[in-house]
Amino acid sequence: MNNTLLWKMLEGQVIEKKYYLRELLGAGGFGGVFLADDVVRNKLMRQVAIKLIVADDNNQAQLNELQASMSLKHPNLISCFDVNECHLNAADFLYLVMEVAEFSLEKQLNEGVLSETETLQLVNYIAGALDYLHNEQNSIAHRDLKPGNILRVGDKWKLSDFGLVRAIGKNSVMDTVNLTGTPGYSPPEAYEGKVATSWDVWSLGVIIVQVLTGKMPFEGDTPQQLQKQVCNGEPDLSGLPKSFEQMVRGCLQKNRQKRWSVKQILTEVEYTFSNDSKTTKLSPQTQIFTRIVDSSTLVELPINPVNEGEDTSSNHPKPTESSPQNQEIHPDRWGRAKGFWGWFSSLFDDNSF
């Protein structure tokens, strides 16, 4: 019996007399994702996505990681509602309950590239989420930013798999035993086992090129060739609109100390929106740039046109060694593994397990 059939046998099971596993959406060696009904007193409250993970000897450490990640709240992060242990069909599992997404950016790209306006909207959403993860309070590096982990919920793009690395101290250092993340989206320092929040800025730059041109800025026929291109080669930006070139080059700086921060990216997006006539018909909600200040407060950044001839260089402060994007972070046990939020991406990526 193949692995998918084993997971499919759990359809119809009930977790904690509350979550009814309705349909298997995807499965791998150690986890399965289900569409489920959240039911209270026989009343359907909502539909959710539930990830079941085969339990092992480190259940408590896994639960601690998941529970810590649940404290992350932002409009552009996939919401997590519950996490616990359960026993189904004589087997032990951990389960994670999340909001249901419609499709991933990866699936969207199968239908073609994005327009410049669509790309600006995408970057605004994801950079906003990263800004929250990278702030001094959280100091979290995502480390696996890719189209399969960017999900569409309603009219927004949201980031999933945001617990791959958890920060411990803003000035700490993280050394990894093995390369984590996804080849093609990982920066040069990943091959040296160094992790900082600037990793995510590089990945976002790669995604911008991909969604606008349909190709990757760095390619290689073998992992070794890809590493050589990432570490030493120049990015292929052919076909990239000129309006995005400065942003992309800022993201793809090989020296992470010179790489842009997400705040610089958000400033550039705001500037481009306000000066590009092709974006004047955006809906009101996309004309507002929001950044989380704390879990309950949003700040609106109005779009202010820049006067012709005005020096805008001050809008792009150079990163310093103390900037959030340059903070390195400690490993924990799960920093050397796929990461638990990565399980959710299996909804759309069969290679996530």
GIGI-V538081 format. One record per backbone hydrogen bond with DSSP energy under -0.5 kcal/mol. NH is the residue of the N-H (numbers start at 0). CO is the residue of the C=O. Records with the same first field share a line. If there is no record, write none. Layout:
NH = CO / CO
//
This chain:
5 = 1
6 = 2
7 = 3
8 = 4
9 = 6
10 = 7
11 = 20
12 = 9
14 = 18
15 = 13
17 = 14
18 = 14
19 = 17 / 36
20 = 12 / 18
21 = 19 / 34
22 = 34
24 = 32
25 = 32
27 = 30
31 = 51
32 = 25
33 = 49
34 = 22
35 = 33 / 47
36 = 19
37 = 45
38 = 17 / 36
39 = 42
42 = 39
44 = 37
45 = 37
47 = 35
48 = 97
49 = 33
50 = 95
51 = 31 / 49
52 = 93
53 = 29
54 = 91
58 = 55
61 = 57
62 = 58
63 = 59
64 = 60
65 = 61
66 = 62
67 = 63
68 = 64
69 = 65
70 = 67
71 = 68
72 = 70
76 = 73
77 = 158
80 = 96
81 = 96
83 = 94
85 = 92
87 = 90
90 = 87
92 = 85
93 = 52
94 = 83
95 = 50
96 = 81
97 = 48 / 95
98 = 78
101 = 151
102 = 151
104 = 146 / 149
105 = 146
107 = 103
108 = 104
109 = 105 / 106
110 = 107
111 = 108
113 = 210
118 = 114
119 = 115
120 = 116
121 = 117
122 = 118
123 = 119
124 = 120
125 = 121
126 = 122
127 = 123
128 = 124
129 = 125
130 = 126
131 = 127
132 = 128
133 = 129
134 = 130 / 131
138 = 134
139 = 132
141 = 139
148 = 145
149 = 146
150 = 148 / 157
151 = 102
152 = 150 / 155
155 = 152
157 = 150
158 = 75
159 = 148
160 = 340
164 = 140
167 = 168
171 = 168
175 = 192
184 = 181
185 = 181
189 = 186
190 = 186 / 187
191 = 188
192 = 189
193 = 188
194 = 173
196 = 326
197 = 324
198 = 195
199 = 196
200 = 196
201 = 197
202 = 198
203 = 199
204 = 200
205 = 201
206 = 202
207 = 203
208 = 204
209 = 205
210 = 206
211 = 207
212 = 208
213 = 209
214 = 208
225 = 221
226 = 222
227 = 223
228 = 224
229 = 225
230 = 226
231 = 227
232 = 227 / 228
235 = 216
236 = 234
239 = 236
243 = 240
244 = 240 / 241
245 = 241
247 = 243
248 = 244
249 = 245
250 = 246
251 = 247
252 = 249
255 = 253
257 = 254
258 = 254
259 = 249
264 = 260
265 = 261
266 = 262
267 = 263
268 = 264
269 = 265
270 = 266
271 = 267
272 = 268
273 = 269
274 = 270
275 = 271
276 = 274
278 = 275
279 = 276
281 = 278
285 = 282
286 = 282 / 283
287 = 284
288 = 300
289 = 287
290 = 298
292 = 293 / 296
293 = 296
296 = 293
298 = 290
300 = 288
301 = 299
303 = 301
304 = 302
309 = 306
311 = 309
314 = 311
315 = 312
322 = 319
325 = 322
326 = 323
328 = 194
334 = 331
335 = 332
336 = 333
341 = 338
342 = 339
343 = 340
344 = 340 / 341
345 = 342
346 = 343
347 = 344
348 = 344
351 = 348
//
